[in-house]
Amino acid sequence: MAAVRYTEGVFPPNRLDWERLVSSIGTANAAVARYDAILSAIPNAAVFLSPLTTHEAVLSSRIEGTQATTSEVLEFDAHPDRLPMNADKREDISEIRNYRRAMEQAGTLLKELPLCRRVLLALHATLLDGVRGQGRSPGNFRTISNWIGPAGCGIEEATFVPVTADRLPSGLDRWEAYLHQDAPDRLVQLAVVHAEFEALHPFLDGNGRIGRMLVPLFMAEKGLIQAPMFYISDYLNKNREEYYERLLAVSRDGDWNGWCHFFLRAVRLQAETNLNKANEILVLYRDMKARVAEITHSSHGIAAFDWIFARPVFRSSDFVQASSVPKPTAARLIRQLLASGVIEELHPGRGPISAIYRFPALMKIVDR
């Protein structure tokens, strides 16, 4: 079967079936609004939802073939030399950590810049920094052709061939202009933005991950959510075949309506999942905060718990050094929280090597 090729002149779509889309638009926007409301109820949401941010990095990277889990990444964060793993697993974790670092960088950049090509280039440079794609022009748009298909295939065996390199700059001009236009509905605009970005495939590597980063970044910039904390890769990972087929059908069949329906459904269902997880995390924090106060009977108990909540896998030495709790008190608090089951020991300490602990109730919510 011949490869589907990028078709110029069909972006942005001029004939969306708004009557058919209206129901999906309404339910998706309502779900996002409910999720945003819970974000405002969480104190310091960027900190307390940080495990979900790591989980998003894991799942978005998994779509591209990595195998590391959220727990493994957080364990690596706590003690890079403690977790036994092969070279491939370390590479997977490095890519996931770069993804997370790029999202943190985006939050800083978007305080001064609009979402634009300059921001994308910076994120791409961070995403490929020191990992397997570092030879694939990090921080630069491609100047040669690329294609999508089975690993190692030639262009004649490709599934999809993006815009040619000489036409990429004009394609990016049109994409960025549309990105900043007013639109009848922002989520439909986002669906079109994401699909066109993937069709342009402007980088030699990392296009899928950058394209998925665009989702929370666009939603935050347009005021749909208060911060770029929307975790869509869970749904896309579980529905990977349909995700790819719907994107392909845009170029092959001009089926923008089918893609928009799929994307709006993804946003609605993922917003509901995100809402449930965020609400569970908020309830857990409130309930556990009271329990920790009863367990520790210490003026430092709540500060210690706040520190652990933001780092559900941690090294005992880091807790002692960074939690602002006096060293003798910190050691006693760990013993109390361990005895009560609030935390559990993943790896015991040996001599100068610190123990690693986990907050299982929070990790259960994140991993589910």
Secondary structure, DSSP 8 states (H G I E B T S, - for coil): ---EE--TT--S-S---HHHHHHHHHHHHHHHHHHHHHHHHSTTHHHHTHHHHHHHHHHHHHHTT----HHHHHHHHH-TTTS---HHHHHHHHHHHHHHHHHHHHHHHTTTS-SSHHHHHHHHHHHTTTSTTTTS-TTS--SS---BSSTT--GGG-SEE---GGGHHHHHHHHHHHHTS--S-HHHHHHHHHHHHHHH--SSS-HHHHHHHHHHHHHHHTTSSSSS----HHHHHHTHHHHHHHHHHHHHH--HHHHHHHHHHHHHHHHHHHHHHHHHHHHHHHHHHHHHHHHH--TTHHHHHHHHHH-SEEEHHHHHHHSSS-HHHHHHHHHHHHHTTSSEEEE--BTTB--EEE-HHHHHHHH-
